[in-house]
Amino acid sequence: MIFAGPSGGHLFPALAFAEIMRRRLPSARLILVTSEKAAAITQSKPFQIFNAIDFLPNFPFPQGISLRTLRFLLQLLRAFSVSSRYLSKENPDLAVGFGSYASFPGMMLAVFRKIPTLIHEQNQVPGKATVWLLPFVRCVAVSFESTLARERIKRREVTGLPLRSDLQMPVSGEIGIKDAAALFKILIVGGSQGARGLNQLILQIFSHLSAGEKSEIVVTHITGKEDFERVTERYKKMQINYQTYPFFEKMNQLYSQADMAITRAGANTLFELARFTVPAIVIPYPYAGAHQADNARSFAQRQAVIFQTEKDILKNPGWLLDQVRILKNDAGRRKQLSQAIEKLATPQAGEKLADLAEKLTAYKHGILSDPLRGQYKARTKDLA
């Protein structure tokens, strides 16, 4: 049973992990538990890999103390009750958590029921759910090397961040503008939450490009659903070669074709950039606990990305325009960034996480005496 929050930042690593477990153990029963907010995204084809998807009520953590706090507590109690019902129904061999409020009740109940527990923390600085679960779960896997390095916990493993299979597939064919091979390709990705602010910044700085500069570039911009028409209309007026999409599934194609990217700094995005060695300017989403800034800082400290906060760019938009021009005109600088970010890629993250899952499952079934020590190769027949 896999517990994950409703955003892509939590769901996509959970999906990547499930894909590997399905390949290793074809007869396994995989159940995803998330919140009702994720209903739309889980209807897409990749999520059909799960045997069942169960939903909890939405109960995001309130900011401060108010009447919303009482509503949150009532919803939290309901989430515990619903999670308990799901656990009783399935009696899983393993509970795996991928963060966010939606994962906390089920993972905590799994601990009480003595079900082996494994959590994966995507971000450099762990979220509340992970912090609260740390003293109880059997193993914590992290994406960043320094995450929780000084915490006293039962077991910590650096796996990296699992990427779903469609990001590992070979790329074939060109998409987008005809005869664009000679143009400098810029990819813009705002993420599921932080698209609007980034969209505004990008449109502002591109409006200051000269006519000659505009003729030399092609922009591929993932706008988000709400901003799609507005951003598309602005590009038309600016007379820039462009292709806009509210959402794009085959991101491996876009990453492979990009000469550079301007993105937010969600953990998924950073490790996807590393997978495709894309030189990037990252502008963290300033809300949601500001955890993206810590992610970006970790990569920037290794000279793997160019990093600046949105607040500072708003004070000096010319900085962003200057950086775009530098990357466009300096192939050596792009190569430096590509080589540095490639070192942070974690192509085996999903396999490492699956290894941990199999060890914990084997331990429950008495196949392995110590769940996380020693050499062990899963015996599919036994685990199935």
RATA-V156883 format. One record per residue. RES is the residue in three letters. PSI is psi in whole degrees, -180 to 180 (NA if undefined). D_LAST is the distance of its C-alpha to the last C-alpha in Angstrom with 1 decimal. Layout:
res->(RES:RES)
psi->(PSI:PSI)
d_last->(D_LAST:D_LAST)
This chain:
res->(MET:ILE:PHE:ALA:GLY:PRO:SER:GLY:GLY:HIS:LEU:PHE:PRO:ALA:LEU:ALA:PHE:ALA:GLU:ILE:MET:ARG:ARG:ARG:LEU:PRO:SER:ALA:ARG:LEU:ILE:LEU:VAL:THR:SER:GLU:LYS:ALA:ALA:ALA:ILE:THR:GLN:SER:LYS:PRO:PHE:GLN:ILE:PHE:ASN:ALA:ILE:ASP:PHE:LEU:PRO:ASN:PHE:PRO:PHE:PRO:GLN:GLY:ILE:SER:LEU:ARG:THR:LEU:ARG:PHE:LEU:LEU:GLN:LEU:LEU:ARG:ALA:PHE:SER:VAL:SER:SER:ARG:TYR:LEU:SER:LYS:GLU:ASN:PRO:ASP:LEU:ALA:VAL:GLY:PHE:GLY:SER:TYR:ALA:SER:PHE:PRO:GLY:MET:MET:LEU:ALA:VAL:PHE:ARG:LYS:ILE:PRO:THR:LEU:ILE:HIS:GLU:GLN:ASN:GLN:VAL:PRO:GLY:LYS:ALA:THR:VAL:TRP:LEU:LEU:PRO:PHE:VAL:ARG:CYS:VAL:ALA:VAL:SER:PHE:GLU:SER:THR:LEU:ALA:ARG:GLU:ARG:ILE:LYS:ARG:ARG:GLU:VAL:THR:GLY:LEU:PRO:LEU:ARG:SER:ASP:LEU:GLN:MET:PRO:VAL:SER:GLY:GLU:ILE:GLY:ILE:LYS:ASP:ALA:ALA:ALA:LEU:PHE:LYS:ILE:LEU:ILE:VAL:GLY:GLY:SER:GLN:GLY:ALA:ARG:GLY:LEU:ASN:GLN:LEU:ILE:LEU:GLN:ILE:PHE:SER:HIS:LEU:SER:ALA:GLY:GLU:LYS:SER:GLU:ILE:VAL:VAL:THR:HIS:ILE:THR:GLY:LYS:GLU:ASP:PHE:GLU:ARG:VAL:THR:GLU:ARG:TYR:LYS:LYS:MET:GLN:ILE:ASN:TYR:GLN:THR:TYR:PRO:PHE:PHE:GLU:LYS:MET:ASN:GLN:LEU:TYR:SER:GLN:ALA:ASP:MET:ALA:ILE:THR:ARG:ALA:GLY:ALA:ASN:THR:LEU:PHE:GLU:LEU:ALA:ARG:PHE:THR:VAL:PRO:ALA:ILE:VAL:ILE:PRO:TYR:PRO:TYR:ALA:GLY:ALA:HIS:GLN:ALA:ASP:ASN:ALA:ARG:SER:PHE:ALA:GLN:ARG:GLN:ALA:VAL:ILE:PHE:GLN:THR:GLU:LYS:ASP:ILE:LEU:LYS:ASN:PRO:GLY:TRP:LEU:LEU:ASP:GLN:VAL:ARG:ILE:LEU:LYS:ASN:ASP:ALA:GLY:ARG:ARG:LYS:GLN:LEU:SER:GLN:ALA:ILE:GLU:LYS:LEU:ALA:THR:PRO:GLN:ALA:GLY:GLU:LYS:LEU:ALA:ASP:LEU:ALA:GLU:LYS:LEU:THR:ALA:TYR:LYS:HIS:GLY:ILE:LEU:SER:ASP:PRO:LEU:ARG:GLY:GLN:TYR:LYS:ALA:ARG:THR:LYS:ASP:LEU:ALA)
psi->(127:124:128:150:171:-4:162:-31:-29:-40:-37:-41:-35:-41:-42:-43:-44:-37:-42:-41:-36:-39:-41:-40:79:-30:0:151:119:123:131:132:121:-170:165:-23:-22:6:-42:-49:-32:-4:-9:159:-43:-30:-2:-7:-22:141:-30:149:120:149:144:159:151:128:60:149:131:155:118:-172:123:-172:-26:-26:-42:-43:-40:-44:-39:-42:-35:-44:-40:-40:-38:-43:-45:-42:-40:-40:-42:-43:-41:-38:-42:-30:63:156:-20:142:126:126:139:27:173:164:-32:-21:-21:-51:-48:-41:-38:-42:-35:-39:-48:-32:4:31:132:138:140:131:148:125:118:-36:161:-47:120:150:175:-44:-44:-46:-43:-29:-18:-46:-12:-36:157:-35:142:123:140:155:-39:141:-36:-6:125:21:-26:4:145:98:163:-45:132:132:134:108:-24:-172:122:134:138:161:-32:-17:-4:-7:148:150:135:136:153:150:159:-140:135:142:36:3:-35:-6:153:124:121:126:131:123:119:-15:175:-28:-36:27:-44:-49:-42:-40:-45:-42:-46:-46:-36:-47:-34:-25:-16:1:147:165:-39:-41:-40:-34:-15:-4:159:130:127:117:117:106:-21:155:-43:-31:0:-52:-42:-46:-41:-44:-38:-40:-39:-45:-32:-11:47:143:123:160:123:146:139:-32:150:126:-40:67:-23:-34:-45:-43:-41:-30:-13:136:-27:166:152:119:170:-174:36:152:-42:-47:-45:-44:-25:-43:-41:-40:-37:8:47:124:133:148:123:133:98:144:125:-2:-160:44:0:26:-22:-31:-39:-40:-50:-42:-39:-43:-39:-34:-21:18:31:-19:162:126:134:146:155:-37:-45:-34:-37:-31:-30:74:-24:-27:-46:-42:-41:-42:-39:-44:-40:-48:-36:-40:-9:93:-32:-40:-41:-40:-40:-47:-42:-44:-38:-43:-27:-32:-19:-2:147:69:-21:12:-47:-40:-41:-42:-39:-35:-45:-43:-43:-39:-43:-39:-41:-37:-43:-37:4:11:-30:130:-34:121:-26:23:152:169:140:131:123:138:105:-41:-44:-46:-37:NA)
d_last->(14.8:17.2:20.9:23.6:27.3:28.8:30.3:29.2:29.4:26.4:24.5:24.5:22.9:20.2:19.8:19.8:17.0:14.9:15.8:14.4:11.1:10.9:12.1:9.7:6.4:8.2:6.3:6.1:9.3:12.0:15.2:18.5:21.3:24.7:28.3:30.3:32.1:29.1:29.1:30.9:29.0:25.6:26.9:26.9:24.8:22.5:21.2:19.9:16.7:15.9:14.9:17.7:20.5:22.4:25.8:27.9:31.7:33.4:34.9:35.9:37.6:41.4:44.0:46.4:47.3:48.4:47.8:44.6:43.3:43.5:41.7:38.9:38.5:38.3:35.7:33.8:33.8:32.7:29.8:28.7:29.0:27.0:24.2:24.1:23.7:20.8:19.0:19.9:18.7:15.1:14.8:12.5:10.6:12.7:16.0:17.4:21.1:23.2:26.5:29.3:30.4:27.7:25.0:27.1:26.8:23.1:22.5:25.2:24.0:20.5:22.5:24.4:21.3:20.0:16.9:16.3:18.3:18.9:21.7:23.1:26.8:28.2:31.9:34.2:35.3:32.6:32.9:33.7:30.2:28.9:32.0:31.6:28.0:28.7:29.7:26.7:23.4:21.7:21.9:23.9:23.5:26.8:28.1:31.6:32.4:34.9:33.0:32.9:33.9:36.4:34.4:33.4:29.7:26.9:25.3:26.3:24.8:26.6:24.1:26.4:25.7:22.8:24.4:22.9:22.5:25.9:27.7:26.4:27.5:30.8:33.8:36.0:39.3:41.6:41.8:44.7:48.4:50.0:51.6:50.0:49.2:52.3:51.8:50.3:47.0:46.2:43.0:43.1:40.0:40.6:37.1:36.1:38.6:41.2:42.5:45.8:47.4:46.3:47.6:51.0:51.2:50.4:52.9:55.5:55.4:55.1:58.2:60.1:59.2:62.2:62.4:61.9:58.7:57.3:57.9:55.9:52.6:49.9:47.9:44.4:44.0:40.9:43.0:40.8:41.5:44.5:46.4:45.9:49.2:51.3:50.0:50.3:53.9:54.8:53.6:55.8:58.8:58.2:58.1:55.1:52.7:49.6:46.5:45.0:41.8:40.7:37.1:35.6:32.1:32.4:33.4:32.6:35.7:37.9:36.9:37.5:40.9:42.2:44.9:44.5:42.9:44.0:41.2:40.1:38.2:34.8:32.1:30.4:33.7:34.7:31.5:31.8:35.4:34.4:31.9:34.8:37.5:39.7:42.9:42.9:45.1:43.0:44.5:42.3:42.0:44.4:42.8:39.4:40.2:41.4:38.2:38.5:41.7:39.8:37.2:40.2:42.1:39.3:39.3:43.1:43.7:42.2:44.5:41.5:42.8:46.2:45.9:48.3:48.1:49.0:51.8:53.4:53.1:54.8:57.7:57.9:56.4:58.3:55.8:53.0:55.2:56.4:52.8:52.0:55.1:54.4:50.9:52.4:55.2:53.7:51.1:51.2:50.1:47.2:46.1:46.3:44.0:41.5:41.4:41.0:38.2:36.2:35.9:34.1:31.4:27.8:26.0:23.0:22.6:19.4:17.8:19.2:17.9:14.3:14.8:16.0:13.1:10.6:13.2:13.6:10.1:10.2:13.6:12.8:10.6:13.5:12.2:14.8:18.2:19.5:17.3:19.5:21.6:21.6:19.9:16.1:14.0:10.2:8.5:5.8:5.3:5.6:3.8:0.0)
